[in-house]
Amino acid sequence: MVPEGTPGVLIPLMVMIESVRIIIRPLTLAVRLAANIIAGHLLLSLIGGQAYNISKRCVIFLILGLRILIILECAVACIQAYVFIILLPNSETPCRSVEEARPLAPSTRCPSRAPWAA
């Protein structure tokens, strides 16, 4: 959790900051995902609610615009899912390398924390 070369005085502070970052990361990703979902639905409902106030000729353009917004909302959902999947595993454990694709077994220890490692 502490970068190499960190002065000894700053190590407790760095551990606290990194611990908070690891705990907060999934929450911030969830808030981002929820905000994008709510924004898309709110935009669709606000624009769709205008169908009663416009002429019948403009309703066709409104429906076309709503369909385009639905496609855009699906694209945003896919991008958010991609971002969520990419960023969430990086906040789990700092001892795992990026190359490891399989999860650690419960009895497996991080190489840097093995009792025989100096």
Wavefront OBJ file of the C-alpha trace (Angstrom):
o trace
v 0.000 0.000 0.000
v 2.995 2.265 0.307
v 5.141 3.260 -2.678
v 8.855 2.531 -2.489
v 10.942 5.378 -1.153
v 8.182 6.802 1.065
v 9.612 8.470 4.185
v 8.881 6.584 7.396
v 6.931 9.490 8.851
v 4.406 9.396 5.989
v 3.832 5.621 5.970
v 0.877 5.607 8.459
v -0.763 8.456 6.568
v -0.283 6.700 3.214
v -1.775 3.468 4.596
v -4.843 5.359 5.837
v -5.284 7.170 2.520
v -4.942 3.963 0.496
v -7.341 2.107 2.808
v -9.969 4.803 2.366
v -9.422 4.752 -1.407
v -9.924 0.995 -1.555
v -13.119 1.211 0.497
v -14.542 4.217 -1.383
v -13.799 3.024 -4.955
v -16.774 0.610 -5.317
v -19.114 3.208 -3.811
v -18.037 5.937 -6.227
v -18.396 3.563 -9.163
v -21.900 2.621 -8.001
v -22.883 6.292 -7.654
v -21.571 7.013 -11.166
v -23.526 4.089 -12.589
v -26.732 5.095 -10.777
v -26.386 8.736 -11.853
v -26.029 7.763 -15.505
v -29.045 5.453 -15.315
v -31.180 8.119 -13.614
v -30.049 10.833 -16.038
v -30.951 8.721 -19.076
v -34.369 7.786 -17.742
v -35.073 11.350 -16.641
v -34.159 12.727 -20.061
v -36.399 10.185 -21.795
v -39.344 10.928 -19.518
v -38.959 14.718 -19.790
v -38.764 14.686 -23.573
v -41.457 12.010 -23.888
v -43.785 14.045 -21.703
v -43.788 16.832 -24.278
v -45.785 14.722 -26.754
v -49.046 16.154 -25.371
v -47.978 19.743 -26.011
v -46.838 19.534 -29.647
v -48.566 18.976 -32.973
v -49.110 15.520 -34.426
v -46.576 16.195 -37.185
v -43.835 16.896 -34.648
v -44.665 13.743 -32.668
v -43.010 11.675 -35.401
v -39.761 13.594 -34.900
v -40.172 13.255 -31.139
v -40.522 9.467 -31.409
v -37.497 9.323 -33.713
v -35.494 11.411 -31.227
v -36.574 9.191 -28.341
v -35.456 6.089 -30.210
v -32.064 7.668 -30.827
v -31.826 8.548 -27.108
v -32.697 4.954 -26.159
v -29.859 3.706 -28.377
v -27.561 6.284 -26.786
v -28.646 5.196 -23.302
v -27.858 1.565 -24.158
v -24.415 2.626 -25.384
v -23.792 4.583 -22.172
v -24.879 1.544 -20.135
v -22.383 -0.651 -21.996
v -19.591 1.881 -21.476
v -20.414 2.208 -17.777
v -20.412 -1.573 -17.353
v -17.013 -1.715 -19.064
v -15.622 1.028 -16.807
v -17.079 -0.656 -13.712
v -15.510 -4.016 -14.611
v -12.128 -2.489 -15.498
v -11.799 -0.271 -12.409
v -13.336 -2.474 -9.710
v -10.791 -5.354 -9.744
v -7.923 -2.873 -9.430
v -9.208 -1.816 -6.021
v -9.349 -5.304 -4.454
v -5.838 -6.218 -3.347
v -2.602 -4.440 -4.149
v -0.578 -7.681 -3.889
v -2.017 -9.227 -7.068
v -0.321 -8.475 -10.345
v -2.200 -7.513 -13.483
v -1.050 -10.672 -15.267
v -2.881 -12.983 -12.856
v -6.217 -13.909 -14.362
v -7.295 -16.540 -11.856
v -8.495 -15.658 -8.347
v -6.304 -16.479 -5.385
v -7.189 -19.599 -3.414
v -8.150 -18.899 0.228
v -4.924 -20.469 1.503
v -2.690 -18.645 -0.996
v -0.686 -15.740 0.379
v 0.712 -12.759 -1.420
v 4.347 -13.388 -2.335
v 5.445 -10.182 -0.617
v 3.779 -11.269 2.635
v 5.046 -14.835 2.764
v 6.763 -15.652 6.075
v 9.965 -16.781 4.359
v 10.241 -13.625 2.232
v 12.537 -10.982 3.602
l 1 2 3 4 5 6 7 8 9 10 11 12 13 14 15 16 17 18 19 20 21 22 23 24 25 26 27 28 29 30 31 32 33 34 35 36 37 38 39 40 41 42 43 44 45 46 47 48 49 50 51 52 53 54 55 56 57 58 59 60 61 62 63 64 65 66 67 68 69 70 71 72 73 74 75 76 77 78 79 80 81 82 83 84 85 86 87 88 89 90 91 92 93 94 95 96 97 98 99 100 101 102 103 104 105 106 107 108 109 110 111 112 113 114 115 116 117 118
